[in-house]
């Protein structure tokens, strides 16, 4: 097979296929999930927080099974998958009376990381109702921030694992393919940003970007046991100019090709996105190239 690309950027050799088949033979009564966990431990597929990369491994093994390289045991059961039928977040009622003020009159604002807290449904609801793209179920590592003026939510900001392939960003960092595979988790991707429509405060958007940038590294370290050194985002050039990111000292890297990650036609099939990045430390290139 000679290093054929399988999924998630994983390449597999004949020797690795033989290892997996041997693992299956030695554990004839194991479920697919149990085999996946054993393979994760054998290959040290472990996240920085100590959890195995079980879902990646299961998808990897299932792909090998479907291609005929291994033969997994029959499925013992099909547990309910809450992600298979994702429902729109239910609306949460909030005070929508207008807030029009100078930024200095709102300070200090309260910024809370709300993932896996009682406030997470409020975050989900606000994005679902008021962001032009709606709510997005994040993939991989992620953080969700709510910003409050007194007890009123005025903004949401969501972050997730970085995009795997992004030419302008990869040139900006200057890393190799292997370095990118090893250190991609050192980047956080701003997937959603919303200031609720009844808030009109000059310079609020760039102020919040800067405020989150000052704390996200600590929050990521606390929750996932590893730092992030670079922030990235996309801005739809047909709708926005990226003014807030520019004002918050983010770096403009160019535009995407408009083809998406799964394109096989080499033709644009979506709107162009401006790519913006924000380094969290001066030596980010050295850190991300060396890990």
Backbone torsions as a table, in degrees:
resi	resn	phi	psi	omega
1	UNK	NA	-28.4	169.0
2	UNK	57.2	46.7	175.1
3	UNK	77.3	33.6	178.4
4	UNK	-63.4	138.5	178.0
5	UNK	-73.0	129.5	-177.0
6	UNK	-106.4	-66.1	178.3
7	UNK	-167.7	160.8	-179.4
8	UNK	54.3	27.3	-179.6
9	UNK	72.6	12.0	-177.7
10	UNK	-86.6	131.2	174.5
11	UNK	-108.8	144.3	-174.8
12	UNK	-129.3	143.3	-179.5
13	UNK	-105.9	169.3	176.0
14	UNK	-58.1	-41.8	-178.5
15	UNK	-62.8	-38.7	-179.9
16	UNK	-70.0	-36.7	174.7
17	UNK	-61.9	-44.3	178.3
18	UNK	-60.5	-39.3	-180.0
19	UNK	-62.5	-44.0	-179.0
20	UNK	-65.6	-43.2	178.6
21	UNK	-62.4	-38.2	176.9
22	UNK	-65.0	-40.7	177.7
23	UNK	-59.6	-41.5	179.6
24	UNK	-66.8	-42.5	-179.6
25	UNK	-64.4	-37.3	-177.6
26	UNK	-76.0	-13.0	-178.3
27	UNK	-131.2	64.7	-171.2
28	UNK	-66.3	-19.7	-178.1
29	UNK	-101.0	2.7	-178.6
30	UNK	-76.2	148.4	172.7
31	UNK	-78.2	169.9	176.6
32	UNK	-61.3	-38.8	179.6
33	UNK	-64.8	-43.2	-180.0
34	UNK	-63.7	-41.2	177.6
35	UNK	-62.9	-40.1	178.9
36	UNK	-61.0	-44.3	-179.6
37	UNK	-64.1	-38.9	179.1
38	UNK	-67.7	-37.2	177.9
39	UNK	-67.3	-39.3	177.2
40	UNK	-58.2	-44.3	-179.6
41	UNK	-68.8	-39.2	-179.0
42	UNK	-66.2	-38.5	-177.8
43	UNK	-97.6	4.2	179.0
44	UNK	58.6	42.1	173.7
45	UNK	-85.2	81.3	-175.2
46	UNK	-128.8	137.0	177.3
47	UNK	-75.0	161.1	178.9
48	UNK	-58.1	-24.9	178.8
49	UNK	-85.1	5.4	176.1
50	UNK	94.8	-11.5	179.2
51	UNK	-79.2	142.7	177.4
52	UNK	-71.3	154.0	177.1
53	UNK	-86.1	61.4	-169.6
54	UNK	-64.9	-45.1	-176.8
55	UNK	-66.8	-39.2	175.8
56	UNK	-62.3	-43.4	-178.0
57	UNK	-66.6	-40.8	179.8
58	UNK	-64.4	-41.8	177.4
59	UNK	-64.1	-41.3	178.0
60	UNK	-59.1	-48.6	-178.5
61	UNK	-67.6	-37.5	178.7
62	UNK	-65.3	-37.4	177.0
63	UNK	-63.7	-43.4	176.8
64	UNK	-61.6	-40.6	178.3
65	UNK	-61.2	-46.4	-177.8
66	UNK	-68.4	-26.6	177.3
67	UNK	-84.5	-6.3	176.5
68	UNK	88.8	9.8	-178.1
69	UNK	-82.8	-28.8	175.9
70	UNK	-135.3	165.8	175.5
71	UNK	-125.5	106.1	178.6
72	UNK	-77.1	154.9	174.8
73	UNK	-65.6	160.2	176.8
74	UNK	-61.0	148.4	177.9
75	UNK	-64.3	129.6	179.8
76	UNK	-82.0	-28.9	178.0
77	UNK	-162.3	165.7	176.2
78	UNK	-123.2	85.2	-177.3
79	UNK	-63.3	150.7	179.5
80	UNK	-60.0	135.3	-179.0
81	UNK	-107.8	106.6	-177.3
82	UNK	-65.9	-15.8	-179.3
83	UNK	-88.9	-13.4	-176.6
84	UNK	-69.3	-33.7	179.0
85	UNK	-122.9	75.1	-177.8
86	UNK	-73.3	129.0	179.9
87	UNK	-102.9	152.3	176.8
88	UNK	-63.2	134.4	179.8
89	UNK	-57.4	135.8	179.3
90	UNK	-66.5	146.8	-179.2
91	UNK	-67.8	143.2	173.8
92	UNK	-118.6	123.8	-177.5
93	UNK	-74.5	134.4	177.1
94	UNK	-136.4	161.9	176.6
95	UNK	-66.8	121.3	-178.5
96	UNK	-110.0	18.5	176.4
97	UNK	-65.9	140.6	-172.6
98	UNK	-60.6	144.5	171.2
99	UNK	-119.5	107.7	177.4
100	UNK	-126.7	111.4	-174.4
101	UNK	-160.8	170.1	171.7
102	UNK	-78.7	149.8	-177.7
103	UNK	-57.5	-38.6	-178.7
104	UNK	-63.5	-25.0	-179.9
105	UNK	-78.8	-15.3	179.8
106	UNK	-92.4	-21.6	-175.6
107	UNK	-72.5	148.2	-2.8
108	UNK	-82.6	139.3	174.3
109	UNK	-89.3	153.3	179.1
110	UNK	-102.7	123.2	178.2
111	UNK	-109.9	122.9	-178.1
112	UNK	-126.3	133.8	171.4
113	UNK	-83.4	119.4	-167.9
114	UNK	-114.9	2.2	178.0
115	UNK	-60.1	133.2	-179.0
116	UNK	59.7	36.5	172.1
117	UNK	-126.9	174.6	179.8
118	UNK	-66.6	-15.7	-178.6
119	UNK	-91.5	-6.1	-178.3
120	UNK	-59.8	-40.3	177.2
121	UNK	-59.9	-33.3	177.4
122	UNK	-65.8	-45.2	176.2
123	UNK	-56.7	-50.7	-178.5
124	UNK	-59.6	-41.9	-177.7
125	UNK	-65.8	-43.7	-178.8
126	UNK	-62.4	-43.2	177.9
127	UNK	-65.3	-41.8	-179.6
128	UNK	-61.0	-38.3	-175.1
129	UNK	-85.8	-33.7	-165.9
130	UNK	-122.9	-11.0	175.5
131	UNK	-87.1	139.0	-174.2
132	UNK	-65.4	-20.2	176.1
133	UNK	-97.1	-6.3	-178.0
134	UNK	77.7	-171.2	178.8
135	UNK	-79.3	141.7	179.4
136	UNK	-120.7	123.3	174.8
137	UNK	-70.9	114.8	-176.2
138	UNK	-70.4	153.0	179.6
139	UNK	-110.9	135.5	176.3
140	UNK	74.0	-151.9	179.4
141	UNK	-64.1	139.2	-178.9
142	UNK	-159.9	152.9	175.3
143	UNK	-130.8	149.9	179.4
144	UNK	-129.5	126.4	-178.7
145	UNK	-115.1	137.7	167.9
146	UNK	-114.6	139.5	177.8
147	UNK	-114.9	130.0	-175.4
148	UNK	-117.3	141.5	165.2
149	UNK	-107.3	109.9	-166.9
150	UNK	56.3	-120.1	-179.8
151	UNK	-105.2	15.1	-177.1
152	UNK	-103.7	124.8	176.3
153	UNK	-71.9	131.1	-178.4
154	UNK	-122.1	-12.7	-178.3
155	UNK	-159.2	156.1	175.6
156	UNK	-132.3	146.4	175.7
157	UNK	-145.2	123.3	-177.6
158	UNK	-114.2	145.5	-178.0
159	UNK	-134.3	145.8	179.5
160	UNK	-145.6	-176.1	176.4
161	UNK	-61.4	152.5	-173.4
162	UNK	-74.5	160.0	173.2
163	UNK	-67.0	136.4	-175.1
164	UNK	-66.8	-50.2	-176.5
165	UNK	-117.3	121.6	177.7
166	UNK	-151.2	101.0	-168.6
167	UNK	-58.2	-47.4	-176.4
168	UNK	-65.4	-38.5	177.5
169	UNK	-66.9	-43.1	-177.8
170	UNK	-65.3	-36.1	174.6
171	UNK	-66.8	-38.8	-179.9
172	UNK	-61.6	-41.4	178.8
173	UNK	-75.8	-38.5	-179.8
174	UNK	80.6	28.1	-178.6
175	UNK	-97.2	162.9	177.6
176	UNK	-84.7	172.2	177.9
177	UNK	-60.5	-43.2	-179.4
178	UNK	-66.6	-39.4	177.5
179	UNK	-64.3	-38.4	178.8
180	UNK	-64.2	-45.0	179.5
181	UNK	-59.9	-39.2	-176.7
182	UNK	-74.5	-36.4	-167.7
183	UNK	-117.7	15.1	-179.1
184	UNK	-60.8	-27.7	-179.2
185	UNK	-71.7	-0.7	176.2
186	UNK	-87.6	5.6	178.3
187	UNK	-116.5	138.4	173.1
188	UNK	-113.8	137.8	-174.3
189	UNK	-108.5	120.7	177.8
190	UNK	-76.9	97.7	-173.9
191	UNK	-85.9	-27.2	-179.8
192	UNK	-146.4	142.7	174.6
193	UNK	-146.3	124.0	-177.9
194	UNK	-138.4	129.0	161.9
195	UNK	-107.0	123.2	-172.2
196	UNK	-59.9	147.1	-168.4
197	UNK	-66.7	-15.3	179.6
198	UNK	-92.4	8.4	177.2
199	UNK	-107.9	124.0	177.6
200	UNK	-129.1	97.1	-177.6
201	UNK	-135.3	115.9	-178.2
202	UNK	-61.5	134.9	177.3
203	UNK	70.7	5.9	180.0
204	UNK	-63.9	-41.7	-174.8
205	UNK	-61.3	-49.4	-179.3
206	UNK	-69.0	-32.9	177.5
207	UNK	-62.2	-42.4	-179.3
208	UNK	-69.9	-38.3	175.8
209	UNK	-58.3	-44.2	179.8
210	UNK	-67.3	-38.1	-179.4
211	UNK	-65.8	-44.2	178.6
212	UNK	-65.2	-39.2	-179.7
213	UNK	-59.7	-31.0	-178.4
214	UNK	-75.5	-19.4	-175.1
215	UNK	-117.3	-17.3	-171.3
216	UNK	-64.3	-32.2	178.3
217	UNK	-61.5	-43.8	178.4
218	UNK	-65.9	-42.1	-179.2
219	UNK	-64.2	-42.2	-179.7
220	UNK	-64.5	-41.5	179.2
221	UNK	-62.4	-41.8	-178.3
222	UNK	-65.1	-43.0	-173.1
223	UNK	-85.9	-39.3	-173.3
224	UNK	-112.3	0.8	176.0
225	UNK	62.1	27.9	169.4
226	UNK	-153.6	155.1	-177.5
227	UNK	-84.5	171.0	163.6
228	UNK	-122.6	144.2	-175.9
229	UNK	-119.6	-6.8	-178.7
230	UNK	-146.9	139.5	174.1
231	UNK	-109.3	147.6	178.8
232	UNK	-141.8	156.3	175.0
233	UNK	-158.4	166.1	172.6
234	UNK	-115.9	142.4	175.7
235	UNK	-125.2	124.3	-179.7
236	UNK	-66.5	112.9	-174.7
237	UNK	-70.3	-15.9	177.9
238	UNK	-80.9	-13.1	-176.2
239	UNK	-120.0	-31.4	-171.4
240	UNK	-137.4	156.2	179.7
241	UNK	-100.2	-8.2	-178.4
242	UNK	76.8	22.4	-175.4
243	UNK	-59.3	-42.2	-177.5
244	UNK	-65.7	-39.8	178.8
245	UNK	-66.6	-41.1	178.0
246	UNK	-62.6	-43.1	-179.1
247	UNK	-66.2	-26.3	178.8
248	UNK	-90.0	11.4	175.1
249	UNK	72.6	25.0	169.7
250	UNK	-71.7	157.7	-176.1
251	UNK	-103.7	124.8	177.5
252	UNK	-80.3	127.9	-175.4
253	UNK	-111.3	-4.6	-178.4
254	UNK	122.4	-164.1	-178.3
255	UNK	-120.1	156.3	176.9
256	UNK	-74.1	171.6	179.0
257	UNK	-81.3	-14.6	-178.4
258	UNK	79.1	17.9	-176.0
259	UNK	-105.0	-20.8	-178.9
260	UNK	81.6	165.0	-171.8
261	UNK	-75.5	-22.5	-176.2
262	UNK	-107.0	19.9	-177.2
263	UNK	-70.7	140.0	174.6
264	UNK	-126.3	8.9	-175.3
265	UNK	-106.2	-16.6	-175.2
266	UNK	61.9	24.8	177.1
267	UNK	-121.8	139.9	178.0
268	UNK	-58.9	136.0	178.5
269	UNK	-133.9	13.7	179.1
270	UNK	-159.1	170.5	-177.5
271	UNK	-67.0	152.4	178.0
272	UNK	-73.9	143.0	179.3
273	UNK	-119.1	132.8	171.8
274	UNK	-75.8	137.7	-179.4
275	UNK	-102.4	124.5	178.5
276	UNK	-124.2	142.3	178.3
277	UNK	-133.4	155.4	177.6
278	UNK	-139.9	109.4	176.9
279	UNK	-71.3	138.5	179.5
280	UNK	-95.3	-6.7	175.5
281	UNK	-149.1	155.8	-175.0
282	UNK	-66.9	-34.6	-176.7
283	UNK	-98.6	32.4	-175.0
284	UNK	-58.8	-36.3	-180.0
285	UNK	-62.3	-47.0	-179.8
286	UNK	-61.6	-43.0	-178.3
287	UNK	-66.0	-43.1	-174.8
288	UNK	-78.4	-23.4	174.9
289	UNK	-79.7	-29.4	-175.8
290	UNK	-102.0	-24.8	178.9
291	UNK	77.5	NA	NA
